[in-house]
Amino acid sequence: MQLTKPAKFGTYSQDDVVFLLKDLSDVNLEDSTANRERRIQSGGHYSESLPIEYQPPKEYVALFWETLQQFKQKTALCIGIVSERIFQLKGRNTVLVSLARAGTPAGILIKRYLQMQYGVSLPHYSVSIIRDRGIDENAIQYILQQYSEENIQFVDGWTGKGAISLELTKACHQYEQKYGVRLDDRLAVIADPGYCTTLFGTREDFLIPSACLNSTVSGLISRTVLNERYIGKDDFHGAKFYKELIKDDVSNKFIQLIANEFPGIANEAKKTAARMNQQVIETGFLGIKDIQRIQADFSIENINYIKPGVGETTRVLLRRIPWKILMRDASSPFVQHILMLAEEKGVEVVEYPELNYLCCGIIKSLKEQNK
């Protein structure tokens, strides 16, 4: 079967990543946060439209650069560790398949690290996975026309409560039942604060700087879209290229700043990875216990309104309608951008010391507007 060709869009080099996505740049998919939230909470799916890309104020962008300088070495070390672990487990035939869009910078950095350290240029694709709708099977079939299934390594940026890890496992099982092909559903991430995977650089809930911004740190690519008005049965899932934001794009600068740190962390990364690969690592999905307690404490009807961890809390503030932010430790350097956004948007920050995560974002239920 002849499948759609990859979209040549975004600001990353094709040497860094190939997007298995359909270019929907000319389609008007954006809607206001309030309208989207209303539709999502009335049974519509978040993947059918896009939020208007939030462009943060100058102070927030300045904070991004500050945190990037502060945590670039730590981020590089965690990328080095997960890269070494992947390489020790799967070797030179690995095919990196990052989950668009937060996984894309992580996949590029893993590819860059292994290129520096071992002189290999691993293939790297970015594909769409959507909660409750699964992975883009056309994209997987495209990859399997060229590579063997046992070499595929799925990559994302971080875990929250584990919805995408569970979605990936479910999608891989369904793919095997349909096509008789077994895919490795173990997700590689930079940080796994939710204990959702066994393949990670750290389990600390720390700020991965790329979580701070939207498309301007992800190659100017939108979130992925699955709307049958625009996506046919043989198409890849879709996305937009925000050309109009090109002057604000820092995607390649971010990659380069982290990659510059790789030589200094490589020895430590290799040793730590070898030690971790010898250990029996459990998952446990510890975050679910946090979620259940929060759901009870705050009478939240839908578990999907609760978004734990630094990365997910940032996303709630950037593109949903936040109700409250729960904070284990407001003095942590990893949450200063969250406090700034919460203040800008008038969102209450509640001290909640018994979290496993550093913080948690709660989406406002529009049925309870008057609460």
Salt bridges, closest charged atoms under 4 A:
ASP16 OD1 - ARG112 NE 2.97
GLU30 OE1 - LYS240 NZ 2.94
ASP31 OD2 - ARG39 NH1 3.00
GLU37 OE2 - ARG320 NH2 2.80
GLU48 OE2 - ARG133 NH2 2.84
GLU53 OE2 - ARG101 NH2 3.45
ASP132 OD2 - ARG131 NE 3.75
GLU137 OE1 - LYS178 NZ 2.96
GLU167 OE2 - LYS170 NZ 3.84
GLU176 OE2 - ARG182 NE 3.17
ASP184 OD2 - LYS90 NZ 2.77
ASP184 OD2 - ARG186 NH2 3.63
ASP192 OD2 - ARG203 NE 3.04
GLU204 OE1 - LYS74 NZ 2.72
ASP234 OD2 - LYS233 NZ 3.57
ASP235 OD2 - LYS22 NZ 2.83
ASP248 OD2 - LYS247 NZ 3.25
GLU261 OE2 - LYS72 NZ 3.82
ASP290 OD1 - ARG293 NH2 3.06
GLU301 OE1 - LYS367 NZ 3.58
GLU312 OE2 - ARG315 NH1 3.44
GLU348 OE1 - LYS324 NZ 2.63
GLU368 OE1 - LYS371 NZ 3.29
